[in-house]
Amino acid sequence: MIGSIRRECVDHIIVLGEVHLRRILKFYADYYNRVRIHRSLNKDAPVSRAVQRTGVIRSRAILGGLHHRYARV
């Protein structure tokens, strides 16, 4: 996970202090565990979620647009 934090998050954001870094890491950890897919988990997240088969797909920016969450609504 340390490598993922560096490659996917901290390398792309200017950190403005310790409080800002903690907030960024909190949001990234939530994204990593709830949204980001993992190939070792058969393209699921560590916190499993139900598959939605109907509805319009919407995008929500995470970490200022660095990542996005796509979900059906």
PQR file of N, CA, C, O and H, with PARSE charges and radii, in Angstrom:
ATOM      1  N   MET A   1       0.825  -1.189   0.000 -0.4000 1.5000
ATOM      2  CA  MET A   1       0.000   0.000   0.000 -0.0000 2.0000
ATOM      3  C   MET A   1       0.872   1.257   0.000  0.5500 1.7000
ATOM      4  O   MET A   1       0.471   2.274  -0.566 -0.5500 1.4000
ATOM      5  N   ILE A   2       2.030   1.215   0.607 -0.4000 1.5000
ATOM      6  CA  ILE A   2       2.905   2.387   0.658 -0.0000 2.0000
ATOM      7  C   ILE A   2       3.260   2.852  -0.752  0.5500 1.7000
ATOM      8  O   ILE A   2       3.226   4.049  -1.040 -0.5500 1.4000
ATOM      9  H   ILE A   2       2.356   0.389   1.066  0.4000 1.0000
ATOM     10  N   GLY A   3       3.599   1.909  -1.629 -0.4000 1.5000
ATOM     11  CA  GLY A   3       3.913   2.261  -3.010 -0.0000 2.0000
ATOM     12  C   GLY A   3       2.718   2.864  -3.725  0.5500 1.7000
ATOM     13  O   GLY A   3       2.864   3.819  -4.487 -0.5500 1.4000
ATOM     14  H   GLY A   3       3.627   0.938  -1.394  0.4000 1.0000
ATOM     15  N   SER A   4       1.531   2.309  -3.483 -0.4000 1.5000
ATOM     16  CA  SER A   4       0.319   2.851  -4.100 -0.0000 2.0000
ATOM     17  C   SER A   4       0.051   4.275  -3.629  0.5500 1.7000
ATOM     18  O   SER A   4      -0.334   5.130  -4.426 -0.5500 1.4000
ATOM     19  H   SER A   4       1.413   1.533  -2.863  0.4000 1.0000
ATOM     20  N   ILE A   5       0.248   4.531  -2.358 -0.4000 1.5000
ATOM     21  CA  ILE A   5       0.039   5.888  -1.830 -0.0000 2.0000
ATOM     22  C   ILE A   5       0.972   6.858  -2.549  0.5500 1.7000
ATOM     23  O   ILE A   5       0.551   7.937  -2.964 -0.5500 1.4000
ATOM     24  H   ILE A   5       0.560   3.837  -1.710  0.4000 1.0000
ATOM     25  N   ARG A   6       2.214   6.480  -2.694 -0.4000 1.5000
ATOM     26  CA  ARG A   6       3.183   7.375  -3.340 -0.0000 2.0000
ATOM     27  C   ARG A   6       2.862   7.552  -4.817  0.5500 1.7000
ATOM     28  O   ARG A   6       2.772   8.681  -5.298 -0.5500 1.4000
ATOM     29  H   ARG A   6       2.557   5.603  -2.357  0.4000 1.0000
ATOM     30  N   ARG A   7       2.684   6.429  -5.557 -0.4000 1.5000
ATOM     31  CA  ARG A   7       2.478   6.501  -7.010 -0.0000 2.0000
ATOM     32  C   ARG A   7       1.145   7.128  -7.395  0.5500 1.7000
ATOM     33  O   ARG A   7       1.087   7.917  -8.339 -0.5500 1.4000
ATOM     34  H   ARG A   7       2.757   5.512  -5.166  0.4000 1.0000
ATOM     35  N   GLU A   8       0.073   6.792  -6.683 -0.4000 1.5000
ATOM     36  CA  GLU A   8      -1.263   7.204  -7.083 -0.0000 2.0000
ATOM     37  C   GLU A   8      -1.758   8.462  -6.382  0.5500 1.7000
ATOM     38  O   GLU A   8      -2.810   8.989  -6.744 -0.5500 1.4000
ATOM     39  H   GLU A   8       0.120   6.151  -5.917  0.4000 1.0000
ATOM     40  N   CYS A   9      -1.035   8.949  -5.401 -0.4000 1.5000
ATOM     41  CA  CYS A   9      -1.568  10.060  -4.619 -0.0000 2.0000
ATOM     42  C   CYS A   9      -0.537  11.150  -4.381  0.5500 1.7000
ATOM     43  O   CYS A   9      -0.615  12.216  -4.991 -0.5500 1.4000
ATOM     44  H   CYS A   9      -0.181   8.521  -5.106  0.4000 1.0000
ATOM     45  N   VAL A  10       0.410  10.906  -3.521 -0.4000 1.5000
ATOM     46  CA  VAL A  10       1.312  11.949  -3.033 -0.0000 2.0000
ATOM     47  C   VAL A  10       2.210  12.516  -4.146  0.5500 1.7000
ATOM     48  O   VAL A  10       2.573  13.691  -4.094 -0.5500 1.4000
ATOM     49  H   VAL A  10       0.473  10.040  -3.025  0.4000 1.0000
ATOM     50  N   ASP A  11       2.573  11.706  -5.148 -0.4000 1.5000
ATOM     51  CA  ASP A  11       3.398  12.210  -6.245 -0.0000 2.0000
ATOM     52  C   ASP A  11       2.672  13.237  -7.103  0.5500 1.7000
ATOM     53  O   ASP A  11       3.310  13.944  -7.882 -0.5500 1.4000
ATOM     54  H   ASP A  11       2.278  10.752  -5.190  0.4000 1.0000
ATOM     55  N   HIS A  12       1.345  13.336  -6.976 -0.4000 1.5000
ATOM     56  CA  HIS A  12       0.548  14.209  -7.840 -0.0000 2.0000
ATOM     57  C   HIS A  12      -0.089  15.389  -7.109  0.5500 1.7000
ATOM     58  O   HIS A  12      -0.796  16.187  -7.725 -0.5500 1.4000
ATOM     59  H   HIS A  12       0.826  12.762  -6.343  0.4000 1.0000
ATOM     60  N   ILE A  13       0.150  15.508  -5.818 -0.4000 1.5000
ATOM     61  CA  ILE A  13      -0.490  16.549  -5.014 -0.0000 2.0000
ATOM     62  C   ILE A  13       0.589  17.329  -4.268  0.5500 1.7000
ATOM     63  O   ILE A  13       1.538  16.748  -3.743 -0.5500 1.4000
ATOM     64  H   ILE A  13       0.724  14.860  -5.317  0.4000 1.0000
ATOM     65  N   ILE A  14       0.434  18.639  -4.228 -0.4000 1.5000
ATOM     66  CA  ILE A  14       1.327  19.471  -3.421 -0.0000 2.0000
ATOM     67  C   ILE A  14       0.767  19.501  -2.004  0.5500 1.7000
ATOM     68  O   ILE A  14      -0.347  19.973  -1.777 -0.5500 1.4000
ATOM     69  H   ILE A  14      -0.338  19.112  -4.655  0.4000 1.0000
ATOM     70  N   VAL A  15       1.540  19.000  -1.064 -0.4000 1.5000
ATOM     71  CA  VAL A  15       1.107  18.934   0.332 -0.0000 2.0000
ATOM     72  C   VAL A  15       1.467  20.243   1.023  0.5500 1.7000
ATOM     73  O   VAL A  15       2.603  20.711   0.939 -0.5500 1.4000
ATOM     74  H   VAL A  15       2.445  18.617  -1.248  0.4000 1.0000
ATOM     75  N   LEU A  16       0.490  20.825   1.706 -0.4000 1.5000
ATOM     76  CA  LEU A  16       0.665  22.138   2.322 -0.0000 2.0000
ATOM     77  C   LEU A  16       0.911  22.090   3.825  0.5500 1.7000
ATOM     78  O   LEU A  16       0.881  23.128   4.485 -0.5500 1.4000
ATOM     79  H   LEU A  16      -0.432  20.445   1.775  0.4000 1.0000
ATOM     80  N   GLY A  17       1.151  20.923   4.366 -0.4000 1.5000
ATOM     81  CA  GLY A  17       1.428  20.806   5.792 -0.0000 2.0000
ATOM     82  C   GLY A  17       0.959  19.468   6.320  0.5500 1.7000
ATOM     83  O   GLY A  17       0.374  18.665   5.594 -0.5500 1.4000
ATOM     84  H   GLY A  17       1.175  20.080   3.829  0.4000 1.0000
ATOM     85  N   GLU A  18       1.227  19.239   7.609 -0.4000 1.5000
ATOM     86  CA  GLU A  18       0.890  17.949   8.214 -0.0000 2.0000
ATOM     87  C   GLU A  18      -0.610  17.694   8.229  0.5500 1.7000
ATOM     88  O   GLU A  18      -1.051  16.589   7.917 -0.5500 1.4000
ATOM     89  H   GLU A  18       1.702  19.892   8.199  0.4000 1.0000
ATOM     90  N   VAL A  19      -1.388  18.691   8.584 -0.4000 1.5000
ATOM     91  CA  VAL A  19      -2.852  18.511   8.635 -0.0000 2.0000
ATOM     92  C   VAL A  19      -3.382  18.192   7.242  0.5500 1.7000
ATOM     93  O   VAL A  19      -4.235  17.317   7.088 -0.5500 1.4000
ATOM     94  H   VAL A  19      -1.029  19.589   8.837  0.4000 1.0000
ATOM     95  N   HIS A  20      -2.891  18.885   6.241 -0.4000 1.5000
ATOM     96  CA  HIS A  20      -3.305  18.638   4.861 -0.0000 2.0000
ATOM     97  C   HIS A  20      -2.921  17.221   4.433  0.5500 1.7000
ATOM     98  O   HIS A  20      -3.726  16.525   3.814 -0.5500 1.4000
ATOM     99  H   HIS A  20      -2.198  19.596   6.366  0.4000 1.0000
ATOM    100  N   LEU A  21      -1.705  16.789   4.756 -0.4000 1.5000
ATOM    101  CA  LEU A  21      -1.258  15.443   4.418 -0.0000 2.0000
ATOM    102  C   LEU A  21      -2.132  14.394   5.087  0.5500 1.7000
ATOM    103  O   LEU A  21      -2.506  13.407   4.453 -0.5500 1.4000
ATOM    104  H   LEU A  21      -1.051  17.354   5.258  0.4000 1.0000
ATOM    105  N   ARG A  22      -2.462  14.589   6.349 -0.4000 1.5000
ATOM    106  CA  ARG A  22      -3.328  13.628   7.048 -0.0000 2.0000
ATOM    107  C   ARG A  22      -4.702  13.540   6.386  0.5500 1.7000
ATOM    108  O   ARG A  22      -5.263  12.451   6.265 -0.5500 1.4000
ATOM    109  H   ARG A  22      -2.158  15.391   6.865  0.4000 1.0000
ATOM    110  N   ARG A  23      -5.243  14.674   5.958 -0.4000 1.5000
ATOM    111  CA  ARG A  23      -6.550  14.691   5.291 -0.0000 2.0000
ATOM    112  C   ARG A  23      -6.465  13.957   3.958  0.5500 1.7000
ATOM    113  O   ARG A  23      -7.349  13.168   3.625 -0.5500 1.4000
ATOM    114  H   ARG A  23      -4.787  15.559   6.056  0.4000 1.0000
ATOM    115  N   ILE A  24      -5.406  14.213   3.195 -0.4000 1.5000
ATOM    116  CA  ILE A  24      -5.207  13.539   1.913 -0.0000 2.0000
ATOM    117  C   ILE A  24      -5.102  12.025   2.118  0.5500 1.7000
ATOM    118  O   ILE A  24      -5.733  11.254   1.394 -0.5500 1.4000
ATOM    119  H   ILE A  24      -4.688  14.854   3.465  0.4000 1.0000
ATOM    120  N   LEU A  25      -4.309  11.604   3.100 -0.4000 1.5000
ATOM    121  CA  LEU A  25      -4.135  10.170   3.362 -0.0000 2.0000
ATOM    122  C   LEU A  25      -5.424   9.517   3.831  0.5500 1.7000
ATOM    123  O   LEU A  25      -5.693   8.363   3.497 -0.5500 1.4000
ATOM    124  H   LEU A  25      -3.797  12.230   3.688  0.4000 1.0000
ATOM    125  N   LYS A  26      -6.220  10.241   4.599 -0.4000 1.5000
ATOM    126  CA  LYS A  26      -7.521   9.710   5.050 -0.0000 2.0000
ATOM    127  C   LYS A  26      -8.436   9.478   3.851  0.5500 1.7000
ATOM    128  O   LYS A  26      -9.054   8.419   3.737 -0.5500 1.4000
ATOM    129  H   LYS A  26      -6.001  11.178   4.870  0.4000 1.0000
ATOM    130  N   PHE A  27      -8.526  10.466   2.954 -0.4000 1.5000
ATOM    131  CA  PHE A  27      -9.365  10.320   1.769 -0.0000 2.0000
ATOM    132  C   PHE A  27      -8.837   9.218   0.859  0.5500 1.7000
ATOM    133  O   PHE A  27      -9.624   8.455   0.300 -0.5500 1.4000
ATOM    134  H   PHE A  27      -8.024  11.326   3.046  0.4000 1.0000
ATOM    135  N   TYR A  28      -7.513   9.119   0.699 -0.4000 1.5000
ATOM    136  CA  TYR A  28      -6.951   8.086  -0.154 -0.0000 2.0000
ATOM    137  C   TYR A  28      -7.200   6.697   0.440  0.5500 1.7000
ATOM    138  O   TYR A  28      -7.529   5.767  -0.297 -0.5500 1.4000
ATOM    139  H   TYR A  28      -6.873   9.739   1.154  0.4000 1.0000
ATOM    140  N   ALA A  29      -7.051   6.541   1.744 -0.4000 1.5000
ATOM    141  CA  ALA A  29      -7.294   5.240   2.383 -0.0000 2.0000
ATOM    142  C   ALA A  29      -8.749   4.813   2.181  0.5500 1.7000
ATOM    143  O   ALA A  29      -9.022   3.639   1.930 -0.5500 1.4000
ATOM    144  H   ALA A  29      -6.784   7.296   2.342  0.4000 1.0000
ATOM    145  N   ASP A  30      -9.674   5.756   2.291 -0.4000 1.5000
ATOM    146  CA  ASP A  30     -11.084   5.445   2.057 -0.0000 2.0000
ATOM    147  C   ASP A  30     -11.290   5.022   0.605  0.5500 1.7000
ATOM    148  O   ASP A  30     -11.976   4.035   0.338 -0.5500 1.4000
ATOM    149  H   ASP A  30      -9.452   6.709   2.496  0.4000 1.0000
ATOM    150  N   TYR A  31     -10.702   5.757  -0.331 -0.4000 1.5000
ATOM    151  CA  TYR A  31     -10.780   5.410  -1.753 -0.0000 2.0000
ATOM    152  C   TYR A  31     -10.171   4.029  -1.993  0.5500 1.7000
ATOM    153  O   TYR A  31     -10.767   3.205  -2.686 -0.5500 1.4000
ATOM    154  H   TYR A  31     -10.144   6.558  -0.114  0.4000 1.0000
ATOM    155  N   TYR A  32      -9.002   3.772  -1.434 -0.4000 1.5000
ATOM    156  CA  TYR A  32      -8.269   2.523  -1.637 -0.0000 2.0000
ATOM    157  C   TYR A  32      -9.072   1.320  -1.127  0.5500 1.7000
ATOM    158  O   TYR A  32      -9.090   0.269  -1.767 -0.5500 1.4000
ATOM    159  H   TYR A  32      -8.518   4.442  -0.871  0.4000 1.0000
ATOM    160  N   ASN A  33      -9.724   1.474   0.007 -0.4000 1.5000
ATOM    161  CA  ASN A  33     -10.434   0.350   0.620 -0.0000 2.0000
ATOM    162  C   ASN A  33     -11.870   0.189   0.156  0.5500 1.7000
ATOM    163  O   ASN A  33     -12.410  -0.915   0.226 -0.5500 1.4000
ATOM    164  H   ASN A  33      -9.710   2.328   0.527  0.4000 1.0000
ATOM    165  N   ARG A  34     -12.500   1.243  -0.312 -0.4000 1.5000
ATOM    166  CA  ARG A  34     -13.919   1.156  -0.664 -0.0000 2.0000
ATOM    167  C   ARG A  34     -14.213   1.259  -2.155  0.5500 1.7000
ATOM    168  O   ARG A  34     -15.235   0.741  -2.608 -0.5500 1.4000
ATOM    169  H   ARG A  34     -12.061   2.139  -0.369  0.4000 1.0000
ATOM    170  N   VAL A  35     -13.359   1.905  -2.925 -0.4000 1.5000
ATOM    171  CA  VAL A  35     -13.677   2.192  -4.323 -0.0000 2.0000
ATOM    172  C   VAL A  35     -12.712   1.515  -5.292  0.5500 1.7000
ATOM    173  O   VAL A  35     -13.145   0.870  -6.247 -0.5500 1.4000
ATOM    174  H   VAL A  35     -12.529   2.325  -2.557  0.4000 1.0000
ATOM    175  N   ARG A  36     -11.413   1.656  -5.054 -0.4000 1.5000
ATOM    176  CA  ARG A  36     -10.391   1.169  -5.986 -0.0000 2.0000
ATOM    177  C   ARG A  36     -10.446  -0.340  -6.112  0.5500 1.7000
ATOM    178  O   ARG A  36     -10.503  -1.060  -5.115 -0.5500 1.4000
ATOM    179  H   ARG A  36     -11.062   2.179  -4.278  0.4000 1.0000
ATOM    180  N   ILE A  37     -10.429  -0.811  -7.356 -0.4000 1.5000
ATOM    181  CA  ILE A  37     -10.463  -2.262  -7.549 -0.0000 2.0000
ATOM    182  C   ILE A  37      -9.054  -2.831  -7.397  0.5500 1.7000
ATOM    183  O   ILE A  37      -8.060  -2.144  -7.635 -0.5500 1.4000
ATOM    184  H   ILE A  37     -10.383  -0.226  -8.166  0.4000 1.0000
ATOM    185  N   HIS A  38      -8.993  -4.090  -6.999 -0.4000 1.5000
ATOM    186  CA  HIS A  38      -7.728  -4.794  -6.807 -0.0000 2.0000
ATOM    187  C   HIS A  38      -7.792  -6.084  -7.614  0.5500 1.7000
ATOM    188  O   HIS A  38      -8.723  -6.874  -7.456 -0.5500 1.4000
ATOM    189  H   HIS A  38      -9.800  -4.648  -6.806  0.4000 1.0000
ATOM    190  N   ARG A  39      -6.806  -6.296  -8.473 -0.4000 1.5000
ATOM    191  CA  ARG A  39      -6.811  -7.503  -9.295 -0.0000 2.0000
ATOM    192  C   ARG A  39      -6.719  -8.764  -8.446  0.5500 1.7000
ATOM    193  O   ARG A  39      -7.290  -9.792  -8.807 -0.5500 1.4000
ATOM    194  H   ARG A  39      -6.050  -5.655  -8.600  0.4000 1.0000
ATOM    195  N   SER A  40      -6.011  -8.700  -7.327 -0.4000 1.5000
ATOM    196  CA  SER A  40      -5.874  -9.884  -6.477 -0.0000 2.0000
ATOM    197  C   SER A  40      -7.188 -10.262  -5.798  0.5500 1.7000
ATOM    198  O   SER A  40      -7.326 -11.372  -5.285 -0.5500 1.4000
ATOM    199  H   SER A  40      -5.547  -7.864  -7.034  0.4000 1.0000
ATOM    200  N   LEU A  41      -8.148  -9.346  -5.795 -0.4000 1.5000
ATOM    201  CA  LEU A  41      -9.468  -9.617  -5.209 -0.0000 2.0000
ATOM    202  C   LEU A  41     -10.527  -9.778  -6.300  0.5500 1.7000
ATOM    203  O   LEU A  41     -11.705  -9.499  -6.073 -0.5500 1.4000
ATOM    204  H   LEU A  41      -8.035  -8.444  -6.212  0.4000 1.0000
ATOM    205  N   ASN A  42     -10.110 -10.223  -7.471 -0.4000 1.5000
ATOM    206  CA  ASN A  42     -11.007 -10.390  -8.621 -0.0000 2.0000
ATOM    207  C   ASN A  42     -11.745  -9.103  -8.966  0.5500 1.7000
ATOM    208  O   ASN A  42     -12.958  -9.104  -9.178 -0.5500 1.4000
ATOM    209  H   ASN A  42      -9.154 -10.450  -7.656  0.4000 1.0000
ATOM    210  N   LYS A  43     -11.002  -8.019  -9.019 -0.4000 1.5000
ATOM    211  CA  LYS A  43     -11.507  -6.689  -9.364 -0.0000 2.0000
ATOM    212  C   LYS A  43     -12.590  -6.205  -8.414  0.5500 1.7000
ATOM    213  O   LYS A  43     -13.563  -5.581  -8.837 -0.5500 1.4000
ATOM    214  H   LYS A  43     -10.017  -8.018  -8.846  0.4000 1.0000
ATOM    215  N   ASP A  44     -12.421  -6.489  -7.149 -0.4000 1.5000
ATOM    216  CA  ASP A  44     -13.304  -5.987  -6.105 -0.0000 2.0000
ATOM    217  C   ASP A  44     -12.461  -5.150  -5.152  0.5500 1.7000
ATOM    218  O   ASP A  44     -11.232  -5.212  -5.176 -0.5500 1.4000
ATOM    219  H   ASP A  44     -11.630  -6.996  -6.806  0.4000 1.0000
ATOM    220  N   ALA A  45     -13.128  -4.376  -4.321 -0.4000 1.5000
ATOM    221  CA  ALA A  45     -12.441  -3.583  -3.308 -0.0000 2.0000
ATOM    222  C   ALA A  45     -12.355  -4.391  -2.018  0.5500 1.7000
ATOM    223  O   ALA A  45     -13.155  -5.306  -1.823 -0.5500 1.4000
ATOM    224  H   ALA A  45     -14.126  -4.326  -4.302  0.4000 1.0000
ATOM    225  N   PRO A  46     -11.399  -4.078  -1.120 -0.5600 1.5000
ATOM    226  CA  PRO A  46     -11.320  -4.794   0.153  0.2800 2.0000
ATOM    227  C   PRO A  46     -12.628  -4.749   0.948  0.5500 1.7000
ATOM    228  O   PRO A  46     -12.994  -5.732   1.591 -0.5500 1.4000
ATOM    229  N   VAL A  47     -13.326  -3.627   0.909 -0.4000 1.5000
ATOM    230  CA  VAL A  47     -14.663  -3.542   1.505 -0.0000 2.0000
ATOM    231  C   VAL A  47     -15.628  -3.814   0.356  0.5500 1.7000
ATOM    232  O   VAL A  47     -15.905  -2.932  -0.456 -0.5500 1.4000
ATOM    233  H   VAL A  47     -13.029  -2.828   0.387  0.4000 1.0000
ATOM    234  N   SER A  48     -16.135  -5.041   0.294 -0.4000 1.5000
ATOM    235  CA  SER A  48     -16.955  -5.466  -0.831 -0.0000 2.0000
ATOM    236  C   SER A  48     -18.233  -4.647  -0.922  0.5500 1.7000
ATOM    237  O   SER A  48     -18.745  -4.150   0.081 -0.5500 1.4000
ATOM    238  H   SER A  48     -15.910  -5.758   0.954  0.4000 1.0000
ATOM    239  N   ARG A  49     -18.736  -4.517  -2.140 -0.4000 1.5000
ATOM    240  CA  ARG A  49     -19.971  -3.768  -2.367 -0.0000 2.0000
ATOM    241  C   ARG A  49     -20.831  -4.534  -3.361  0.5500 1.7000
ATOM    242  O   ARG A  49     -20.332  -5.362  -4.123 -0.5500 1.4000
ATOM    243  H   ARG A  49     -18.321  -4.921  -2.955  0.4000 1.0000
ATOM    244  N   ALA A  50     -22.103  -4.253  -3.343 -0.4000 1.5000
ATOM    245  CA  ALA A  50     -23.041  -4.938  -4.241 -0.0000 2.0000
ATOM    246  C   ALA A  50     -22.866  -4.419  -5.670  0.5500 1.7000
ATOM    247  O   ALA A  50     -22.540  -3.250  -5.880 -0.5500 1.4000
ATOM    248  H   ALA A  50     -22.508  -3.580  -2.724  0.4000 1.0000
ATOM    249  N   VAL A  51     -23.085  -5.294  -6.641 -0.4000 1.5000
ATOM    250  CA  VAL A  51     -23.005  -4.911  -8.045 -0.0000 2.0000
ATOM    251  C   VAL A  51     -24.347  -4.331  -8.456  0.5500 1.7000
ATOM    252  O   VAL A  51     -25.388  -4.960  -8.263 -0.5500 1.4000
ATOM    253  H   VAL A  51     -23.350  -6.243  -6.470  0.4000 1.0000
ATOM    254  N   GLN A  52     -24.322  -3.130  -9.023 -0.4000 1.5000
ATOM    255  CA  GLN A  52     -25.539  -2.486  -9.501 -0.0000 2.0000
ATOM    256  C   GLN A  52     -25.628  -2.700 -11.003  0.5500 1.7000
ATOM    257  O   GLN A  52     -24.701  -2.360 -11.738 -0.5500 1.4000
ATOM    258  H   GLN A  52     -23.476  -2.619  -9.179  0.4000 1.0000
ATOM    259  N   ARG A  53     -26.725  -3.257 -11.454 -0.4000 1.5000
ATOM    260  CA  ARG A  53     -26.840  -3.619 -12.858 -0.0000 2.0000
ATOM    261  C   ARG A  53     -27.685  -2.640 -13.674  0.5500 1.7000
ATOM    262  O   ARG A  53     -27.611  -2.663 -14.902 -0.5500 1.4000
ATOM    263  H   ARG A  53     -27.478  -3.533 -10.857  0.4000 1.0000
ATOM    264  N   THR A  54     -28.475  -1.790 -13.041 -0.4000 1.5000
ATOM    265  CA  THR A  54     -29.318  -0.856 -13.782 -0.0000 2.0000
ATOM    266  C   THR A  54     -29.102   0.556 -13.263  0.5500 1.7000
ATOM    267  O   THR A  54     -28.669   0.763 -12.130 -0.5500 1.4000
ATOM    268  H   THR A  54     -28.535  -1.772 -12.043  0.4000 1.0000
ATOM    269  N   GLY A  55     -29.412   1.511 -14.111 -0.4000 1.5000
ATOM    270  CA  GLY A  55     -29.287   2.906 -13.733 -0.0000 2.0000
ATOM    271  C   GLY A  55     -28.266   3.636 -14.586  0.5500 1.7000
ATOM    272  O   GLY A  55     -27.528   3.029 -15.362 -0.5500 1.4000
ATOM    273  H   GLY A  55     -29.763   1.342 -15.032  0.4000 1.0000
ATOM    274  N   VAL A  56     -28.240   4.939 -14.426 -0.4000 1.5000
ATOM    275  CA  VAL A  56     -27.314   5.791 -15.167 -0.0000 2.0000
ATOM    276  C   VAL A  56     -25.987   5.841 -14.423  0.5500 1.7000
ATOM    277  O   VAL A  56     -25.963   5.960 -13.198 -0.5500 1.4000
ATOM    278  H   VAL A  56     -28.840   5.432 -13.795  0.4000 1.0000
ATOM    279  N   ILE A  57     -24.883   5.749 -15.160 -0.4000 1.5000
ATOM    280  CA  ILE A  57     -23.560   5.789 -14.546 -0.0000 2.0000
ATOM    281  C   ILE A  57     -23.159   7.245 -14.330  0.5500 1.7000
ATOM    282  O   ILE A  57     -23.217   8.060 -15.250 -0.5500 1.4000
ATOM    283  H   ILE A  57     -24.903   5.652 -16.155  0.4000 1.0000
ATOM    284  N   ARG A  58     -22.754   7.556 -13.112 -0.4000 1.5000
ATOM    285  CA  ARG A  58     -22.307   8.901 -12.740 -0.0000 2.0000
ATOM    286  C   ARG A  58     -20.870   8.828 -12.252  0.5500 1.7000
ATOM    287  O   ARG A  58     -20.442   7.817 -11.695 -0.5500 1.4000
ATOM    288  H   ARG A  58     -22.706   6.893 -12.365  0.4000 1.0000
ATOM    289  N   SER A  59     -20.133   9.904 -12.466 -0.4000 1.5000
ATOM    290  CA  SER A  59     -18.755  10.009 -12.023 -0.0000 2.0000
ATOM    291  C   SER A  59     -18.663  11.016 -10.885  0.5500 1.7000
ATOM    292  O   SER A  59     -19.276  12.081 -10.943 -0.5500 1.4000
ATOM    293  H   SER A  59     -20.481  10.725 -12.919  0.4000 1.0000
ATOM    294  N   ARG A  60     -17.896  10.679  -9.850 -0.4000 1.5000
ATOM    295  CA  ARG A  60     -17.661  11.601  -8.738 -0.0000 2.0000
ATOM    296  C   ARG A  60     -16.155  11.729  -8.542  0.5500 1.7000
ATOM    297  O   ARG A  60     -15.451  10.730  -8.396 -0.5500 1.4000
ATOM    298  H   ARG A  60     -17.397   9.814  -9.803  0.4000 1.0000
ATOM    299  N   ALA A  61     -15.673  12.960  -8.540 -0.4000 1.5000
ATOM    300  CA  ALA A  61     -14.238  13.200  -8.379 -0.0000 2.0000
ATOM    301  C   ALA A  61     -13.806  12.919  -6.945  0.5500 1.7000
ATOM    302  O   ALA A  61     -14.508  13.250  -5.990 -0.5500 1.4000
ATOM    303  H   ALA A  61     -16.245  13.771  -8.659  0.4000 1.0000
ATOM    304  N   ILE A  62     -12.643  12.305  -6.817 -0.4000 1.5000
ATOM    305  CA  ILE A  62     -12.047  12.021  -5.520 -0.0000 2.0000
ATOM    306  C   ILE A  62     -10.657  12.650  -5.514  0.5500 1.7000
ATOM    307  O   ILE A  62      -9.937  12.587  -6.510 -0.5500 1.4000
ATOM    308  H   ILE A  62     -12.073  12.037  -7.593  0.4000 1.0000
ATOM    309  N   LEU A  63     -10.287  13.252  -4.396 -0.4000 1.5000
ATOM    310  CA  LEU A  63      -8.990  13.910  -4.246 -0.0000 2.0000
ATOM    311  C   LEU A  63      -8.785  14.977  -5.323  0.5500 1.7000
ATOM    312  O   LEU A  63      -7.749  15.017  -5.987 -0.5500 1.4000
ATOM    313  H   LEU A  63     -10.873  13.302  -3.586  0.4000 1.0000
ATOM    314  N   GLY A  64      -9.777  15.825  -5.482 -0.4000 1.5000
ATOM    315  CA  GLY A  64      -9.669  16.945  -6.410 -0.0000 2.0000
ATOM    316  C   GLY A  64      -9.615  16.533  -7.869  0.5500 1.7000
ATOM    317  O   GLY A  64      -9.080  17.277  -8.692 -0.5500 1.4000
ATOM    318  H   GLY A  64     -10.619  15.792  -4.943  0.4000 1.0000
ATOM    319  N   GLY A  65     -10.152  15.373  -8.213 -0.4000 1.5000
ATOM    320  CA  GLY A  65     -10.162  14.907  -9.594 -0.0000 2.0000
ATOM    321  C   GLY A  65      -9.012  13.994  -9.946  0.5500 1.7000
ATOM    322  O   GLY A  65      -8.906  13.550 -11.089 -0.5500 1.4000
ATOM    323  H   GLY A  65     -10.586  14.769  -7.545  0.4000 1.0000
ATOM    324  N   LEU A  66      -8.150  13.702  -8.993 -0.4000 1.5000
ATOM    325  CA  LEU A  66      -7.033  12.786  -9.239 -0.0000 2.0000
ATOM    326  C   LEU A  66      -7.556  11.387  -9.557  0.5500 1.7000
ATOM    327  O   LEU A  66      -7.006  10.689 -10.409 -0.5500 1.4000
ATOM    328  H   LEU A  66      -8.236  14.062  -8.065  0.4000 1.0000
ATOM    329  N   HIS A  67      -8.610  10.989  -8.873 -0.4000 1.5000
ATOM    330  CA  HIS A  67      -9.276   9.711  -9.112 -0.0000 2.0000
ATOM    331  C   HIS A  67     -10.764   9.982  -9.241  0.5500 1.7000
ATOM    332  O   HIS A  67     -11.241  11.050  -8.858 -0.5500 1.4000
ATOM    333  H   HIS A  67      -9.057  11.556  -8.181  0.4000 1.0000
ATOM    334  N   HIS A  68     -11.503   9.011  -9.782 -0.4000 1.5000
ATOM    335  CA  HIS A  68     -12.939   9.148  -9.919 -0.0000 2.0000
ATOM    336  C   HIS A  68     -13.626   7.873  -9.450  0.5500 1.7000
ATOM    337  O   HIS A  68     -13.080   6.774  -9.542 -0.5500 1.4000
ATOM    338  H   HIS A  68     -11.115   8.143 -10.092  0.4000 1.0000
ATOM    339  N   ARG A  69     -14.829   8.055  -8.948 -0.4000 1.5000
ATOM    340  CA  ARG A  69     -15.655   6.907  -8.573 -0.0000 2.0000
ATOM    341  C   ARG A  69     -16.836   6.882  -9.535  0.5500 1.7000
ATOM    342  O   ARG A  69     -17.551   7.873  -9.681 -0.5500 1.4000
ATOM    343  H   ARG A  69     -15.273   8.948  -8.872  0.4000 1.0000
ATOM    344  N   TYR A  70     -17.031   5.757 -10.179 -0.4000 1.5000
ATOM    345  CA  TYR A  70     -18.135   5.594 -11.106 -0.0000 2.0000
ATOM    346  C   TYR A  70     -19.157   4.683 -10.445  0.5500 1.7000
ATOM    347  O   TYR A  70     -18.820   3.599  -9.968 -0.5500 1.4000
ATOM    348  H   TYR A  70     -16.450   4.951 -10.060  0.4000 1.0000
ATOM    349  N   ALA A  71     -20.400   5.126 -10.419 -0.4000 1.5000
ATOM    350  CA  ALA A  71     -21.459   4.336  -9.799 -0.0000 2.0000
ATOM    351  C   ALA A  71     -22.765   4.555 -10.540  0.5500 1.7000
ATOM    352  O   ALA A  71     -22.979   5.599 -11.156 -0.5500 1.4000
ATOM    353  H   ALA A  71     -20.673   6.007 -10.806  0.4000 1.0000
ATOM    354  N   ARG A  72     -23.613   3.581 -10.473 -0.4000 1.5000
ATOM    355  CA  ARG A  72     -24.951   3.718 -11.056 -0.0000 2.0000
ATOM    356  C   ARG A  72     -25.883   4.333 -10.034  0.5500 1.7000
ATOM    357  O   ARG A  72     -25.845   3.998  -8.850 -0.5500 1.4000
ATOM    358  H   ARG A  72     -23.439   2.733  -9.973  0.4000 1.0000
ATOM    359  N   VAL A  73     -26.718   5.237 -10.513 -0.4000 1.5000
ATOM    360  CA  VAL A  73     -27.705   5.873  -9.621 -0.0000 2.0000
ATOM    361  C   VAL A  73     -29.088   5.690 -10.181  0.5500 1.7000
ATOM    362  O   VAL A  73     -30.062   6.149  -9.584 -0.5500 1.4000
ATOM    363  H   VAL A  73     -26.748   5.509 -11.475  0.4000 1.0000
TER
END
